[in-house]
Amino acid sequence: DKRITSWFHHLAFGYLDYAIKPGAFLFGWEGIVISLGGVAWVGGTRALLLAFLSLAIGQAVNRSAKVVLQRSRPVPPNGVSRRCSVKIPSVDDPDGASFPSGDTMAGSAVGAALALTGHGSAWWLLGAYVGFARVYFWCHFVLDVVFGYAVGSLAAVAIALVSARGANLVWWHVAAAVPLFVLLMQRLKKIQRKKAAQESTVRK
């Protein structure tokens, strides 16, 4: 994992960095609203609802794994530069751990939602693009994005199986999921900050 990650980290594409950056930015907390707007525009309400619920399940699994496993982020290589940069979460951030990749999870969930609602099988590649971008900008190891892709895709497939590929989904399904999702995120956030504080104390 570390060897192949190092190979990706040492790649350099110059001005093409600007074409890669959207994949590393648009599926985190700061860019997901834009991405969901794109889902609504391309796929309509059906795809949007499927994406919403897939993201909720995927993020619940993803953040839980991060808090439990606590894998450190990779160290950027010396002597390699990028034309632009991407913000990497700090250690005390609830999504600060490296494994699995949350952005890749989100990208694969969104892509799978569009593919499963009949908008083309090429959308399955969206998560791969996001995963490559996250590794390229030194945010993750390769294994992080592989598992992130699996989590997001499987979450979308699971929701699609019980909802006739999103045809049976309505807004109250999302409304019912939101309170549980928020409570779980807040709980995991507290646990992560407590663990980060304990680790900081140990280091001192």
Phi, psi and omega per residue, in radians:
D1 nan -0.833 -3.106
K2 -1.207 -0.597 -3.128
R3 -1.183 -0.835 3.140
I4 -1.212 -0.576 3.063
T5 -1.089 -0.736 3.122
S6 -1.052 -0.671 3.117
W7 -1.079 -0.813 3.105
F8 -1.104 -0.706 -3.102
H9 -1.132 -0.452 -3.116
H10 -1.597 -0.034 3.042
L11 -1.183 2.648 3.093
A12 -2.608 2.126 -3.069
F13 -2.003 0.204 3.079
G14 1.066 -2.199 -3.066
Y15 -1.190 -0.263 3.069
L16 -1.184 -0.228 3.068
D17 -0.938 -0.603 -3.110
Y18 -1.205 -0.423 3.080
A19 -1.464 -0.400 -3.140
I20 -1.494 -0.574 -3.043
K21 -0.957 -0.706 -3.141
P22 -0.929 -0.620 3.112
G23 -1.156 -0.484 -3.128
A24 -1.553 -0.106 -3.033
F25 -2.117 -0.691 -2.943
L26 -1.302 -0.105 -3.099
F27 -2.079 0.252 2.956
G28 -1.621 -3.057 -3.109
W29 -1.060 -0.566 -3.063
E30 -1.354 -0.396 -3.056
G31 -2.055 -0.069 -3.013
I32 -1.153 -0.512 3.118
V33 -1.106 -0.714 3.095
I34 -1.084 -0.762 -3.125
S35 -1.125 -0.719 3.120
L36 -1.181 -0.577 3.029
G37 -1.080 -0.670 3.072
G38 -1.136 -0.663 3.090
V39 -1.088 -0.783 3.130
A40 -1.084 -0.690 -3.121
W41 -1.201 -0.738 -3.103
V42 -1.424 -0.774 -2.967
G43 -1.910 -0.180 -3.133
G44 1.357 -2.977 -3.047
T45 -1.085 -0.701 -3.104
R46 -1.024 -0.874 3.139
A47 -1.165 -0.636 -3.130
L48 -1.128 -0.772 3.132
L49 -1.135 -0.713 3.107
L50 -1.114 -0.704 3.116
A51 -1.137 -0.765 3.127
F52 -0.955 -0.944 -3.070
L53 -1.206 -0.598 3.085
S54 -1.131 -0.725 3.107
L55 -1.122 -0.694 -3.135
A56 -1.099 -0.818 3.136
I57 -1.177 -0.797 -3.131
G58 -1.064 -0.745 -3.133
Q59 -1.188 -0.638 3.101
A60 -1.074 -0.788 3.116
V61 -1.166 -0.792 -3.065
N62 -1.085 -0.892 -3.091
R63 -1.167 -0.638 3.095
S64 -1.041 -0.761 3.130
A65 -1.135 -0.701 3.119
K66 -1.057 -0.817 -3.092
V67 -1.132 -0.659 -3.112
V68 -1.333 -0.798 -2.992
L69 -1.485 -0.579 3.026
Q70 0.958 0.797 3.096
R71 -1.326 2.307 3.136
S72 -1.251 2.643 3.087
R73 -1.233 2.689 3.086
P74 -1.205 2.727 3.097
V75 -1.610 2.189 3.123
P76 -0.986 2.466 -3.102
P77 -1.285 2.666 3.072
N78 -1.354 2.527 3.041
G79 1.380 0.146 3.109
V80 -2.089 2.331 -3.108
S81 -2.174 2.843 3.069
R82 -2.195 2.622 3.120
R83 -1.259 -0.396 3.112
C84 -2.518 2.944 -3.055
S85 -2.191 2.898 3.116
V86 -2.293 2.382 3.127
K87 -1.230 2.283 3.100
I88 -1.893 2.224 -3.096
P89 -1.000 2.537 3.114
S90 -1.346 2.978 -3.074
V91 -1.080 -0.665 -3.097
D92 -1.454 -0.056 3.059
D93 -1.216 2.435 -3.141
P94 -1.052 -0.384 3.073
D95 -1.873 0.388 -3.051
G96 -1.279 -0.476 3.126
A97 -1.205 2.732 -3.008
S98 -1.447 -0.609 -3.015
F99 -1.902 2.267 -0.140
P100 -1.500 3.029 -3.134
S101 -1.345 2.064 3.140
G102 -1.245 -0.667 3.125
D103 -1.135 -0.724 3.114
T104 -1.146 -0.686 3.061
M105 -0.989 -0.829 -3.108
A106 -1.141 -0.746 3.129
G107 -1.094 -0.729 3.136
S108 -1.236 -0.607 3.099
A109 -1.143 -0.768 3.116
V110 -1.133 -0.814 3.127
G111 -1.089 -0.748 3.127
A112 -1.121 -0.670 3.120
A113 -1.054 -0.738 3.121
L114 -1.212 -0.717 3.133
A115 -1.143 -0.751 -3.081
L116 -1.251 -0.349 3.100
T117 -1.708 0.277 2.971
G118 1.548 0.447 -3.105
H119 -1.865 0.309 3.022
G120 1.971 2.359 -3.106
S121 -1.220 -0.290 3.127
A122 -1.089 -0.380 -3.136
W123 -1.146 -0.316 3.063
W124 -1.104 -0.375 -3.120
L125 -1.395 -0.207 -3.106
L126 -1.017 -0.789 3.132
G127 -1.095 -0.591 3.106
A128 -1.167 -0.702 3.085
Y129 -1.080 -0.784 3.124
V130 -1.114 -0.774 3.139
G131 -1.059 -0.763 3.102
F132 -1.060 -0.766 -3.125
A133 -1.077 -0.718 -3.119
R134 -1.162 -0.655 3.080
V135 -1.262 -0.761 -3.099
Y136 -1.029 -0.654 3.142
F137 -1.594 0.361 2.965
W138 1.179 0.381 -3.135
C139 -1.488 -0.422 -2.989
H140 -2.573 2.854 2.891
F141 -1.503 2.816 -3.127
V142 -1.057 -0.731 -3.116
L143 -1.087 -0.559 3.101
D144 -1.039 -0.792 -3.062
V145 -1.354 -0.527 3.081
V146 -1.089 -0.811 3.129
F147 -1.240 -0.630 3.075
G148 -1.055 -0.744 3.104
Y149 -1.069 -0.770 -3.123
A150 -1.097 -0.749 -3.127
V151 -1.092 -0.841 -3.121
G152 -1.132 -0.766 -3.124
S153 -1.151 -0.774 -3.129
L154 -1.162 -0.610 3.087
A155 -1.091 -0.766 3.133
A156 -1.155 -0.722 3.127
V157 -1.107 -0.740 3.140
A158 -1.063 -0.815 3.116
I159 -1.127 -0.691 -3.139
A160 -1.100 -0.664 -3.115
L161 -1.134 -0.600 -3.092
V162 -1.671 0.029 -3.089
S163 -2.295 0.363 -3.109
A164 0.941 0.893 -3.124
R165 0.992 0.689 3.073
G166 1.552 -0.118 -3.084
A167 -1.149 -0.503 -3.096
N168 -1.648 0.045 -3.114
L169 -1.414 2.458 3.068
V170 -2.318 2.946 -3.027
W171 -1.089 -0.516 -3.105
W172 -1.213 -0.367 3.045
H173 -1.109 -0.744 3.097
V174 -1.188 -0.770 -3.129
A175 -1.043 -0.640 3.138
A176 -1.260 -0.544 -3.100
A177 -1.379 -0.485 -3.031
V178 -1.030 -0.877 -3.120
P179 -1.023 -0.751 3.119
L180 -1.124 -0.702 3.129
F181 -1.094 -0.819 -3.114
V182 -1.094 -0.772 3.133
L183 -1.066 -0.760 3.137
L184 -1.134 -0.745 3.138
M185 -1.091 -0.719 3.133
Q186 -1.143 -0.712 3.133
R187 -1.117 -0.802 3.134
L188 -1.160 -0.574 3.097
K189 -1.095 -0.762 3.120
K190 -1.113 -0.729 -3.139
I191 -1.110 -0.753 -3.125
Q192 -1.115 -0.764 -3.138
R193 -1.143 -0.626 3.097
K194 -1.139 -0.760 3.130
K195 -1.133 -0.703 3.124
A196 -1.119 -0.684 3.127
A197 -1.162 -0.715 3.117
Q198 -1.119 -0.730 3.126
E199 -1.131 -0.683 3.140
S200 -1.132 -0.667 3.113
T201 -1.140 -0.721 3.131
V202 -1.084 -0.740 -3.121
R203 -1.135 -0.594 3.127
K204 -1.247 nan nan
